[in-house]
C-alpha cells in the first residue's frame, strides 16, 4: 500500500483546508445528530475539527452516534472497543468480569447486526482489553454507547480525511536521498567521526567522558531501519562503538485491508526510522559520518508504521504491538517514538500504559507541522502523562523550530535548527551507506533526548525510570520550574550524567 506521507501532524491540514465552507461545522448536539443518514467524509472531518479546536482531542465514545457510525463505515466497517473499568487498559489474565463484559459486547453486536458472533469479531487482544468488531448498523453504535463496561468506541480504520489535503500543503515525512552537510554543521573527533553542531549546545561530547550508553538498550518504534545502511547493521560495532547489539523487528502490515496478516518486515522504506536510529546510536568510527548520542547503546527497532502519521488501521495495530513487544523485553529501558497523531488512539494508548507499567521511559514527539496547522498543540501520544514530550528549538534562544509544536504538555527541548537557515538542521546518517542528511522537527529532538536518557541510565544502571527522569529534569534550563511552552527546557547532558 502506498499512501501520502507527512511530517507528524500534517494530517490535520485537512481540517483547515476543506473544499467546502469551513464555517459549516457539525455541532455535537445539533438536530443533525438524530439523523440516520450516512455522513460524508467532509462532514465527519468538520466534526473532528470542531472537537480538536474546542477540546484538543476527539472522544469518539461520546460523539453523536451517527458521526461515529459514519466514521466506522468510511473506515472499513471496523469498530475498536476498549472494555473494562476506566483505566483498565490491560490484563494479562482476564477476570470473570472482563470475560463477561467482552461476551456481552459480542452478543450486542451480533444481535444488532443480525449475524453470528463469530462473523462479527475481527480480533481480540490477549493483553490489552480491546477488541475489533465489524459494524454496519447505526443501531449497533447506539446500543454500545448505552452499554456498561466499555471504556471507548473508536473508528480505528478511519483515515479518509487525508484526501482533502492539497499537494501544496503536503510535506514529505519520508525521504531516502542524501544531502551535502555544511562544514559549519559538524566538527571531527577521533577516530574520524562527525559531531553534529547541536551536540555541543547540550554538552553531549562532554558527557561522553562519563557515559557512552554502554549496557543500555533503547527501543525505537518508527518506520524501521534501512537494509542499505551498513552502520546500522553489520557496521554497528565499529571504531569506538563495540560490544553492543542491534535488533530489528516488524509489526506493520502493508495493506489497505484490515484482514491482511502479511507483516511487512523490519526494513525501512521511508527513511524516517533510519535517521532516528542514527541519531540515537550511530557508531563512532573513522567513516567521517555523524555519530549518535549514545554511540555504545544497544538498539531494538520496530517497524510499526509506514510513515510518521498513525492514520491507518495497520499502523495503529503495528505500533500497539511494538509497544507490547518492547514492554515485554526486560532489556529495554527506553522507548523512543517520533511518530504520532492529532487525537488519542485507544489501542495505542492502552499499549503505552502497558509498556509504562513495565517500567519503560517512553519519550514521544510533541509534533511537527506547518503554518497551516499552527493552531494545534502537542500531539498524541506525547499528550499522555505516561510519556515524556519533546519539541525542537532554533539556536537563537527559546524559539520553536519553524514547524515544531509547543505547549504546556512539553517536558523538554532540544536545539536542532539554525535560526538563519531552516534547512540546516541536525545531520545524521542517511538511508544508504555513505550518505548523510539533515533531519529536524520534534522527531529528531525526541531521538536525541532518548540518547541522552541512555547516557544517564548507563551512568546509573541501578536507577529506576523515575530517578533517571529526575536527573533529566534537574539538568533542564528551567528546573525547578516549568516553562508554560517548553517544560524544563534544554537538557545539559553533562549535568545529567554527573
HUQUIZI-V971067 format. One record per residue. N is the residue number from 1. SS is DSSP state (H for helix, E for strand, C for the rest). PHI is phi in whole degrees, 0 to 359 (999 if undefined). D_LAST is the distance of its C-alpha to the last C-alpha in whole Angstrom. Layout:
BEGIN
N/SS/PHI/D_LAST + N/SS/PHI/D_LAST
END
This chain:
BEGIN
1/C/999/48 + 2/C/249/47 + 3/C/230/46 + 4/C/295/45 + 5/C/252/41 + 6/C/219/39 + 7/C/291/35 + 8/C/311/34 + 9/C/240/36 + 10/H/300/39 + 11/H/300/41 + 12/H/280/42 + 13/H/303/44 + 14/H/304/47 + 15/H/281/47 + 16/H/257/47 + 17/C/223/49 + 18/C/301/52 + 19/C/289/55 + 20/C/264/57 + 21/C/299/57 + 22/C/294/53 + 23/C/279/55 + 24/C/275/56 + 25/C/251/54 + 26/C/267/54 + 27/C/271/54 + 28/C/306/53 + 29/C/254/56 + 30/C/288/58 + 31/H/302/62 + 32/H/301/61 + 33/H/295/59 + 34/H/271/62 + 35/C/290/63 + 36/C/250/63 + 37/C/279/63 + 38/C/295/60 + 39/C/284/58 + 40/C/283/57 + 41/H/300/54 + 42/H/299/54 + 43/H/293/55 + 44/H/297/52 + 45/H/297/50 + 46/H/293/51 + 47/H/297/50 + 48/H/301/47 + 49/H/301/46 + 50/H/298/47 + 51/H/297/45 + 52/H/295/42 + 53/H/289/43 + 54/H/270/44 + 55/H/236/41 + 56/C/78/39 + 57/C/201/39 + 58/C/240/43 + 59/C/264/44 + 60/H/297/46 + 61/H/301/47 + 62/H/262/49 + 63/C/289/50 + 64/C/308/54 + 65/H/306/55 + 66/H/291/57 + 67/H/291/54 + 68/H/297/52 + 69/H/300/55 + 70/H/296/55 + 71/H/296/52 + 72/H/296/52 + 73/H/295/55 + 74/H/280/54 + 75/C/245/51 + 76/C/82/53 + 77/C/64/54 + 78/E/249/51 + 79/E/247/50 + 80/E/264/46 + 81/E/236/46 + 82/E/266/44 + 83/E/243/45 + 84/C/108/44 + 85/C/282/43 + 86/C/304/41 + 87/C/82/37 + 88/C/272/39 + 89/C/288/37 + 90/E/211/37 + 91/C/200/39 + 92/C/296/39 + 93/C/240/42 + 94/C/288/45 + 95/C/286/46 + 96/H/300/50 + 97/H/297/49 + 98/H/294/47 + 99/H/298/50 + 100/H/294/53 + 101/H/297/51 + 102/H/293/50 + 103/H/298/54 + 104/H/296/55 + 105/H/300/53 + 106/H/297/55 + 107/H/294/59 + 108/H/297/58 + 109/H/296/57 + 110/H/298/60 + 111/H/293/63 + 112/H/292/62 + 113/H/274/62 + 114/C/70/65 + 115/C/227/63 + 116/C/286/63 + 117/H/303/59 + 118/H/297/58 + 119/H/274/59 + 120/H/264/57 + 121/E/274/53 + 122/E/264/51 + 123/E/197/48 + 124/E/218/47 + 125/C/287/43 + 126/C/282/42 + 127/C/252/39 + 128/E/283/39 + 129/C/273/42 + 130/E/212/43 + 131/E/221/46 + 132/E/248/48 + 133/E/230/52 + 134/E/270/54 + 135/C/229/56 + 136/C/231/59 + 137/C/250/60 + 138/H/301/60 + 139/H/300/61 + 140/H/296/58 + 141/H/298/55 + 142/H/300/57 + 143/H/296/58 + 144/H/291/54 + 145/H/294/53 + 146/C/259/55 + 147/C/263/54 + 148/C/284/51 + 149/C/61/48 + 150/E/238/47 + 151/E/275/44 + 152/E/202/44 + 153/E/233/47 + 154/E/220/46 + 155/C/277/48 + 156/C/298/45 + 157/C/265/47 + 158/C/283/48 + 159/C/207/46 + 160/H/290/50 + 161/H/300/48 + 162/H/299/47 + 163/H/293/50 + 164/H/271/51 + 165/C/287/48 + 166/C/271/50 + 167/H/304/49 + 168/H/291/48 + 169/H/258/45 + 170/C/268/44 + 171/C/228/40 + 172/C/288/39 + 173/C/277/36 + 174/C/239/37 + 175/C/203/38 + 176/C/245/38 + 177/C/275/39 + 178/C/256/37 + 179/C/221/36 + 180/C/273/36 + 181/C/266/32 + 182/C/300/32 + 183/H/298/31 + 184/H/274/29 + 185/H/254/27 + 186/E/198/25 + 187/E/227/24 + 188/E/259/25 + 189/E/235/22 + 190/C/294/23 + 191/C/281/25 + 192/C/174/27 + 193/E/250/24 + 194/E/266/24 + 195/E/263/21 + 196/E/304/22 + 197/H/304/22 + 198/H/279/20 + 199/H/299/17 + 200/H/294/16 + 201/H/296/17 + 202/H/256/14 + 203/C/56/12 + 204/H/290/12 + 205/H/300/13 + 206/H/293/11 + 207/H/293/8 + 208/C/295/11 + 209/C/291/10 + 210/C/247/7 + 211/C/200/9 + 212/C/237/13 + 213/C/90/14 + 214/C/301/16 + 215/C/89/18 + 216/C/258/17 + 217/E/251/20 + 218/E/255/21 + 219/E/262/24 + 220/E/238/26 + 221/E/249/29 + 222/E/197/31 + 223/E/267/34 + 224/C/94/33 + 225/E/235/32 + 226/C/297/35 + 227/C/289/37 + 228/C/265/37 + 229/C/254/34 + 230/H/294/33 + 231/H/288/29 + 232/H/247/29 + 233/C/215/32 + 234/C/294/33 + 235/C/261/30 + 236/C/297/27 + 237/C/261/26 + 238/E/202/27 + 239/C/64/25 + 240/C/280/22 + 241/E/260/22 + 242/C/205/23 + 243/C/67/24 + 244/C/231/23 + 245/C/224/26 + 246/E/228/27 + 247/E/233/30 + 248/E/229/32 + 249/E/227/34 + 250/E/225/37 + 251/C/236/38 + 252/C/274/39 + 253/E/250/43 + 254/C/273/45 + 255/C/203/48 + 256/C/281/49 + 257/C/255/51 + 258/C/297/49 + 259/C/281/51 + 260/C/293/50 + 261/C/235/48 + 262/C/271/47 + 263/E/300/43 + 264/C/277/42 + 265/C/94/40 + 266/C/269/36 + 267/E/279/37 + 268/C/290/36 + 269/C/243/39 + 270/C/255/37 + 271/C/107/35 + 272/H/295/32 + 273/H/298/30 + 274/H/299/30 + 275/H/289/28 + 276/H/293/26 + 277/H/299/25 + 278/H/295/25 + 279/H/299/22 + 280/H/283/20 + 281/H/221/21 + 282/C/307/23 + 283/C/292/23 + 284/C/264/22 + 285/C/220/25 + 286/C/256/28 + 287/C/269/30 + 288/C/61/29 + 289/C/240/28 + 290/E/298/25 + 291/C/269/22 + 292/C/276/20 + 293/C/299/16 + 294/C/249/16 + 295/C/286/18 + 296/C/239/18 + 297/C/280/18 + 298/E/274/22 + 299/E/224/24 + 300/E/237/27 + 301/E/253/29 + 302/E/243/32 + 303/E/277/34 + 304/C/259/35 + 305/C/212/37 + 306/C/281/39 + 307/C/214/37 + 308/C/274/34 + 309/E/257/37 + 310/C/273/38 + 311/C/248/41 + 312/C/232/43 + 313/H/307/44 + 314/H/287/43 + 315/H/292/39 + 316/H/295/39 + 317/H/292/40 + 318/H/297/38 + 319/H/291/34 + 320/H/300/35 + 321/H/292/36 + 322/H/295/33 + 323/H/298/31 + 324/H/294/33 + 325/H/298/32 + 326/H/289/28 + 327/H/298/28 + 328/C/278/30 + 329/C/269/28 + 330/C/294/26 + 331/C/285/24 + 332/E/284/23 + 333/E/254/20 + 334/E/231/20 + 335/E/238/23 + 336/E/252/23 + 337/E/228/26 + 338/C/264/27 + 339/C/221/31 + 340/E/177/33 + 341/E/198/36 + 342/C/293/37 + 343/C/233/38 + 344/C/291/37 + 345/C/242/38 + 346/H/305/39 + 347/H/290/38 + 348/H/288/35 + 349/H/301/34 + 350/H/299/35 + 351/H/290/33 + 352/H/301/30 + 353/H/294/30 + 354/H/295/31 + 355/H/297/28 + 356/H/298/26 + 357/H/296/28 + 358/C/269/27 + 359/C/88/23 + 360/C/279/22 + 361/E/271/20 + 362/E/255/22 + 363/E/247/22 + 364/E/229/25 + 365/E/285/26 + 366/C/288/27 + 367/C/128/30 + 368/E/228/32 + 369/C/213/35 + 370/C/224/38 + 371/H/298/40 + 372/H/288/42 + 373/H/236/40 + 374/C/288/38 + 375/C/283/39 + 376/C/270/37 + 377/C/270/34 + 378/C/294/31 + 379/C/265/32 + 380/E/279/32 + 381/C/269/30 + 382/C/296/28 + 383/C/286/30 + 384/C/284/29 + 385/C/290/27 + 386/C/279/26 + 387/E/245/24 + 388/E/257/21 + 389/E/265/23 + 390/E/230/22 + 391/E/224/24 + 392/E/252/24 + 393/E/234/25 + 394/E/280/26 + 395/C/267/25 + 396/C/235/27 + 397/C/99/25 + 398/C/277/25 + 399/C/230/28 + 400/E/302/28 + 401/C/301/29 + 402/C/308/33 + 403/C/226/33 + 404/E/265/30 + 405/C/275/30 + 406/C/219/29 + 407/C/148/29 + 408/C/289/28 + 409/C/274/27 + 410/C/290/24 + 411/C/257/21 + 412/E/217/19 + 413/E/229/20 + 414/E/228/19 + 415/E/284/21 + 416/E/213/24 + 417/E/219/27 + 418/E/288/29 + 419/C/297/30 + 420/C/276/33 + 421/E/205/34 + 422/C/293/33 + 423/C/281/34 + 424/C/263/31 + 425/C/248/28 + 426/E/271/25 + 427/E/281/27 + 428/E/219/26 + 429/E/300/29 + 430/C/266/32 + 431/C/293/35 + 432/C/248/36 + 433/C/305/35 + 434/C/89/35 + 435/C/253/34 + 436/E/227/32 + 437/E/213/32 + 438/E/270/30 + 439/E/227/29 + 440/C/225/28 + 441/H/77/28 + 442/H/291/26 + 443/H/300/26 + 444/H/290/24 + 445/H/296/22 + 446/H/293/22 + 447/H/298/21 + 448/H/297/18 + 449/H/295/17 + 450/H/299/17 + 451/H/295/16 + 452/H/297/12 + 453/H/300/13 + 454/H/295/14 + 455/H/298/10 + 456/H/295/8 + 457/H/290/11 + 458/H/294/12 + 459/H/289/8 + 460/C/228/10 + 461/C/296/13 + 462/C/270/15 + 463/C/288/14 + 464/C/274/17 + 465/H/304/17 + 466/H/294/17 + 467/H/290/13 + 468/H/295/12 + 469/H/299/14 + 470/H/297/13 + 471/H/297/9 + 472/H/295/11 + 473/H/298/13 + 474/H/294/11 + 475/C/267/10 + 476/E/276/14 + 477/C/304/16 + 478/C/265/18 + 479/C/303/16 + 480/C/271/18 + 481/C/264/21 + 482/C/240/22 + 483/E/281/24 + 484/C/293/27 + 485/C/246/27 + 486/C/233/23 + 487/E/59/22 + 488/C/275/18 + 489/C/83/18 + 490/E/295/16 + 491/E/268/13 + 492/C/269/10 + 493/H/297/9 + 494/H/296/6 + 495/H/297/5 + 496/H/294/6 + 497/H/268/4 + 498/C/279/0
END
